[in-house]
Amino acid sequence: MTKDQQLGCGQWGPVLHAFIDGELDLMQAAQLDAHLAGCADCKAEIERVRDVRQLIGRDGVRYTAPEDVRAQVLAALPLEAAVPSPALRADIQPRRTWDRVFRFVRDWSLVPSLAALAASAILFFNTPAPDLGVENQLLASHVHSMLADHLTDVQTSNQHTVKPWFNGRIDFSPPVNDLSKDGFPLVGGRVDYIGGRVVATLVYRHNGHVINLFIWPQAAASQTDSEHDGYNMAKWSADGLVFWAVSDVSAPDLARFRTSFMRPPGA
């Protein structure tokens, strides 16, 4: 191989796969075609990649996702529509991140072992990004907990089981109150990732509706009520902790939940 050919391979080697996928523009593709006419190594590399793709594309080799996985993905698609907000619409960076993740899954899901790695990447990027704003993250976690059928990590109505379950999983001790007498039975708890830290989440129900109560350490915060994309949110603080309750129950019911939770035990 001549010195000119070696330089040519150094230039074109990194884009051979893009050429095979038809991702080069017309000028680049024409230039690479001309290079291939005089470079046996690049031409052989292209043929090798095509042979490998043909091999792994055969029946019994190519991995096909089970129908139930496909159904779960399709069921999760409305999640973005369920959480419309100016912050989400204005911030294109999270969308670019998701585009890269889904391209990774699409390209590498041909191989089962790499498909598992791709699934892990989805779980990692599924965490709401800190730059979406706390309310958007809380709402996304609330909606996702029901869509993904991951409402609780520990499922029990016994507050004395839920509270110690958090030991070692978070760096603070959240209060866990039994509110069943007020019409808000405890369902269980889980951990979430909000605002760049692991937080405790208590799950309650009221007349068939889910109430997610997110808790983490924070200096005193103002008590507020708000409505966000059809969901009601209540915020308060006590004993160095901040509390955010998110639900589709009515605003008066969520305010009553807050009052009930803030009431001293036994009062």
Disulfide bonds with the S-S distance in Angstrom:
none
